Amino acid sequence: MTSRERIRNIVSRKPADRCGFWLGNPHPDTLPIYYAYFGVTTLEELHRKLGSDFRWLTPQFFDGVYQAPDGKGLFDLWRFKHSLSEAGPLAECETVEEIDRYPWPELRYLHVDECLAALASAGDVYRASGFWAPFFHDIMDLFGVEEFMVKMHTNPAVIEAAFEHVAGFYLEANEMFYAKAGRDVDACFFGNDFGTQRELMIHPDQFDRFMLPWISRFAAQARAHGYQTLLHSCGSVHRVIDRLISVGIECLHPLQALAHNMSAAQLARDFGGRISFLGGIDTQDLLVNGTPAAIRDEVRRLVDTLGPHLIISPSHEALLPNVPPANVAAMSEAALTLI
């Protein structure tokens, strides 16, 4: 069974020869450490060395994906802000008309050829792609976190208008991208962190009003193109996993292992057989401080607990320099040898 076949089967909850494995997407500061340890010089070589079945190839990984004449980036205000509470450019908007007048990104400035070429040459691995579409975070940046949280209560029409522009842009961008990518894509993989260590960031009623309809639209779009749908959210999202399943999310990432109600045992008990899982190997403590033997034991436990519908991976994909390469090697070795 090829890597591509294996992950497709796991996500669709069909039989596979073993659990899947994804190294994740190590932080740029981590890569020189891993390159030296494993004797490689590129991220792709590292994936191959460790047996990764999965590649994440979103257009935003490639320079020049958005080329506006004025030099503005694609919803990248977070790069210039200094605190979560800092007001964004939409903070003072009180009408839908004001939202509509904001200089929103335009599809004509998107350039995706580099990503398309990477997908076409990826080999027989699973290709998770599409625009990353972190619309929840983008909108919080545009308002500022405090203003966003308040306006969901005091002026929901303004928040809904912002979602139309931000999430709607990503949806249209995906449509353009998918038309060009065709069968080189296996899954729509998009992310919005709406969990904290203990709970959701927003009330489930707000989640249902502002977030879930757009998650549903991204899942429906993927299905229409014959793709699977993977959703990323860090934190404790247990309270809305049933909702995610109901709108067509097939695989949940990254399973923040130490977050409330996100243990493998609870996920298996509450959702086993209805959704697949990607992640689960704790990066808050275990991968940082554990021994290779402890890592191997944890992989075995997760495989035993979550069964055949599991892709082993770190519980946060951006492995930081504090994760020893020997522990990453142990995670890979265990995942690739367990049936």
C-alpha positions in Angstrom: 0.0 0.0 0.0 1.4 3.4 -1.0 1.5 6.3 1.4 -1.2 8.0 -0.6 -3.5 5.0 -0.5 -2.8 4.5 3.2 -3.8 8.0 4.3 -6.8 8.1 2.0 -8.1 4.9 3.5 -7.4 6.1 7.1 -9.3 9.3 6.5 -12.2 7.6 4.9 -12.1 5.0 7.7 -11.3 2.0 5.4 -8.8 -0.7 6.2 -5.1 0.2 6.0 -1.9 -1.8 6.4 -0.8 0.3 9.4 -1.4 3.6 11.1 -0.2 6.7 9.1 2.7 8.9 10.0 3.3 12.7 9.5 6.5 14.3 10.8 4.6 17.6 11.0 6.0 21.0 9.8 9.1 21.7 12.0 9.7 25.4 12.8 12.4 27.0 10.6 14.7 27.3 13.7 14.4 23.6 14.2 15.3 22.5 10.7 19.1 23.0 11.0 19.2 20.8 14.1 17.2 18.0 12.4 19.2 18.3 9.1 22.4 17.8 11.0 21.2 14.9 13.1 19.5 13.0 10.2 22.1 13.8 7.6 19.8 15.6 5.2 19.7 19.1 3.6 16.0 19.7 2.7 12.6 19.3 4.4 11.6 16.8 1.7 14.6 14.7 2.4 13.7 14.8 6.1 10.2 13.6 5.4 11.5 10.7 3.3 14.2 9.8 5.9 11.5 9.5 8.6 8.9 7.8 6.4 6.2 10.6 6.4 3.1 9.5 4.4 1.8 13.1 4.3 2.7 16.4 2.8 1.1 19.7 3.6 1.4 22.0 0.5 -0.6 25.1 1.0 -0.1 28.0 -1.4 0.8 30.3 1.5 4.0 28.4 2.0 5.4 29.8 -1.3 6.8 33.3 -1.7 4.9 35.6 -3.8 1.5 33.9 -3.5 -0.1 37.3 -3.2 1.3 40.1 -5.3 -0.8 43.3 -4.8 0.6 46.5 -6.4 0.6 48.3 -3.1 2.7 45.6 -1.4 0.0 44.5 1.1 0.1 40.9 2.2 -2.8 38.5 2.4 -4.4 39.0 5.9 -1.0 39.2 7.5 -1.7 42.0 10.1 -0.6 39.7 12.9 3.0 40.2 11.7 2.9 43.8 12.7 0.9 43.7 15.9 2.5 43.7 19.4 -0.3 42.4 21.6 -3.5 40.4 21.4 -5.5 43.3 22.7 -4.2 45.8 20.1 -7.0 47.3 18.0 -7.1 46.4 14.3 -8.2 48.5 11.3 -11.9 47.4 11.7 -12.1 48.1 15.4 -14.2 51.2 15.0 -16.5 49.9 12.3 -20.2 49.9 13.3 -22.0 49.3 10.0 -21.8 46.7 7.3 -21.1 49.5 4.8 -17.9 50.4 6.6 -16.8 46.8 6.5 -17.6 46.6 2.7 -15.4 49.7 2.1 -12.3 48.1 3.6 -9.7 47.4 0.9 -10.1 43.6 0.8 -7.7 41.2 -1.0 -8.5 40.5 -4.7 -8.2 37.1 -6.4 -6.4 38.6 -9.4 -3.3 39.1 -7.3 -3.0 35.4 -6.3 -0.1 33.4 -7.9 -0.2 29.6 -7.2 2.0 28.1 -9.8 4.8 27.2 -7.4 2.4 25.3 -5.2 0.9 23.6 -8.2 4.3 22.5 -9.4 5.1 21.1 -5.9 1.9 19.1 -5.8 2.5 17.7 -9.3 6.0 16.5 -8.3 5.2 15.3 -4.8 5.4 11.6 -5.6 3.1 8.9 -4.2 2.4 10.6 -0.9 -0.8 12.1 0.5 -1.2 15.8 -0.6 -3.1 18.0 1.9 -3.6 21.4 0.3 -5.9 24.3 -0.5 -5.6 27.7 1.1 -4.9 27.5 4.9 -8.0 29.8 5.5 -7.5 30.8 9.1 -10.4 33.1 8.8 -11.2 33.1 12.6 -7.7 34.5 13.4 -7.7 36.9 10.5 -10.9 38.5 11.6 -9.7 38.7 15.2 -6.6 40.5 13.9 -8.7 42.9 11.8 -10.8 43.9 14.8 -8.5 43.2 17.6 -9.3 40.3 19.9 -11.2 42.4 22.5 -13.3 44.2 19.9 -14.0 41.0 18.1 -15.3 39.3 21.2 -17.4 42.3 22.2 -18.9 42.9 18.7 -20.1 39.3 18.4 -22.6 40.3 21.1 -23.2 44.0 20.4 -23.0 44.1 16.6 -23.1 40.6 15.1 -24.1 41.9 11.6 -20.7 43.6 11.3 -18.9 40.4 12.4 -20.9 38.4 9.9 -20.0 40.9 7.1 -16.3 40.5 7.9 -16.7 36.7 7.7 -18.3 37.1 4.3 -15.2 39.0 3.1 -12.5 36.9 4.7 -13.8 33.4 4.7 -15.6 34.1 1.4 -12.2 35.2 -0.2 -10.6 31.9 0.9 -13.5 29.9 -0.5 -13.2 31.7 -3.9 -9.4 31.3 -3.8 -9.8 27.6 -3.2 -12.2 27.3 -6.1 -9.7 28.9 -8.4 -6.9 26.8 -7.0 -8.7 23.5 -7.1 -9.7 24.0 -10.8 -6.0 24.1 -11.6 -4.8 21.4 -9.2 -7.3 18.7 -10.1 -6.3 15.2 -8.9 -2.9 16.4 -7.5 -4.8 17.3 -4.3 -6.1 14.7 -1.9 -7.6 16.9 0.8 -8.6 20.3 1.8 -6.6 21.0 5.0 -7.5 24.3 6.7 -7.1 25.6 10.2 -8.6 27.9 12.8 -7.6 27.6 16.5 -10.8 28.0 18.4 -9.8 26.0 21.5 -7.8 27.0 24.6 -6.2 24.6 27.0 -9.4 24.3 28.9 -12.3 25.2 26.6 -13.5 26.8 23.5 -12.6 30.5 22.9 -16.2 31.3 22.2 -19.5 30.0 23.3 -20.9 27.1 21.3 -23.8 29.3 20.2 -21.4 31.8 18.7 -19.5 28.9 17.1 -22.7 27.8 15.5 -23.5 31.2 14.2 -20.2 32.5 13.0 -17.9 29.5 12.5 -19.8 26.4 11.7 -21.6 27.6 8.5 -18.2 28.4 6.9 -16.6 25.2 8.0 -19.6 23.4 6.4 -19.0 25.4 3.2 -15.3 24.5 3.0 -16.2 20.8 3.6 -18.9 20.9 0.9 -16.5 22.5 -1.6 -13.9 19.8 -1.0 -16.5 17.1 -1.5 -17.6 18.7 -4.8 -14.0 18.4 -6.0 -13.6 14.8 -4.8 -11.3 15.8 -1.9 -11.3 14.7 1.7 -11.6 17.4 4.5 -9.1 17.8 7.3 -9.6 20.5 10.0 -7.0 21.9 12.3 -7.7 23.4 15.7 -5.4 23.4 18.7 -6.8 23.3 22.2 -9.9 21.7 23.7 -12.5 21.4 21.0 -14.3 18.4 22.4 -17.6 20.3 22.8 -18.0 20.8 19.0 -16.5 17.7 17.5 -20.0 16.3 17.0 -20.9 19.5 15.1 -17.8 19.1 13.0 -18.7 15.6 12.1 -22.2 16.6 11.1 -20.9 19.1 8.5 -18.5 16.7 6.9 -15.1 17.0 8.6 -13.5 13.7 8.1 -10.2 14.1 10.1 -9.3 16.2 13.1 -5.9 17.7 13.7 -3.7 18.0 15.9 -5.3 16.4 19.1 -3.7 18.6 21.8 -3.0 15.7 24.1 -3.0 17.6 27.4 -6.0 19.9 26.7 -9.2 19.3 28.6 -11.2 16.3 27.3 -8.8 15.7 24.4 -7.2 12.5 25.7 -7.0 9.6 23.2 -9.2 7.5 25.5 -12.0 10.1 25.6 -11.8 10.8 21.9 -12.1 7.1 21.1 -15.0 6.6 23.6 -17.0 9.6 22.3 -16.2 9.8 18.6 -14.4 6.5 17.6 -15.4 5.2 14.2 -17.1 8.5 13.2 -14.0 10.6 12.4 -10.3 10.0 11.8 -7.5 11.6 13.9 -4.2 13.2 13.0 -1.7 14.0 15.7 -1.8 13.2 19.4 1.9 12.8 20.4 2.2 15.5 23.1 4.5 18.4 22.3 4.0 20.2 25.6 5.8 17.7 27.7 6.4 14.2 26.3 8.2 15.0 23.1 10.3 17.7 24.9 11.2 15.8 28.1 10.4 12.2 27.5 12.8 9.4 26.5 12.7 7.6 23.1 11.4 4.6 24.9 8.5 6.6 26.4 7.7 8.0 23.0 7.5 4.6 21.4 5.3 3.4 24.3 3.0 6.4 23.7 2.7 5.7 20.0 1.7 2.1 20.8 -0.9 3.3 23.3 -2.4 5.7 20.8 -2.6 3.1 18.1 -4.2 0.7 20.5 -6.7 3.3 21.7 -7.7 5.1 18.5 -7.5 2.0 16.3 -7.1 2.0 12.5 -8.3 5.6 11.9 -5.1 7.4 13.1 -2.2 9.2 11.6 0.5 9.6 14.2 2.0 13.1 14.4 3.0 15.7 16.9 0.2 17.4 18.8 1.5 20.6 17.3 2.9 20.4 13.8 5.4 23.2 14.2 8.0 21.2 16.1 10.2 23.6 18.1 14.0 23.3 18.7 13.3 22.0 22.2 12.1 18.7 20.7 15.1 16.4 20.5 15.6 14.7 17.1 16.0 11.3 18.9 12.4 11.6 20.1 11.2 12.4 16.6 13.1 9.3 15.3 11.4 7.2 18.0 8.0 8.5 17.0 8.6 7.6 13.4 10.1 4.2 14.1 7.1 3.2 16.3 4.5 4.5 13.8 6.0 2.8 10.8 6.3 -0.6 12.5 2.9 -0.9 14.3 0.1 -2.6 12.5 
